[in-house]
Amino acid sequence: MNGRQECNVELPPGTSLDRCLKDTNLSWKAKGIYALLYNFAANKDYITCGMLKTISLDGTSALYSGLKELEKNYYLKRERLREGGQFSNITYKLS
């Protein structure tokens, strides 16, 4: 994850934070990451991937494992955008 990459977070209509937070199949880490992404999307705040890594005491591997957990449980879909053959931005689609 390049610290300068922009991370776009999309919040489709009808997406519920409550559903994720009450899901007993998710860890507290995954719920916290989802709540953070939900908050950024709801407020239409700008975020970079570097900001995601530094917003907590947990390291990069903890962030990646939480994002993978959300993907595995269908709360998140990651799309990497390419420009000139290289990854440019990441879009996180919450569900």
C-alpha positions, 0 to 999 in steps of 0.5 A: 500500500503506497502511502500516497495512494488515494483510497476512495470509499464508496457507500452505496445507498442502504448500507448499514453500519449497524448490521456489521457491528452486530455480526458475531462472525467478525472480530473487533478489529474488522468492525473497527476498520469498517466503522472507520471506513463508513465514517470517512465515506458518510462524511465524504472525507479525503483519505490516503492509504498512508493515513489508514496505516497510521490512524491506529497503533496496529501495524500494516499487517493488522490493517490488511488482515482486517480488510481481508476479513471484511472481504471474506464476509462480504462487507468490503470489495477492493478495486485497484485502479491502474494508470499507465500499467501501475496501480494508482488508487484503491476504491473500497466499496462497503456493503 
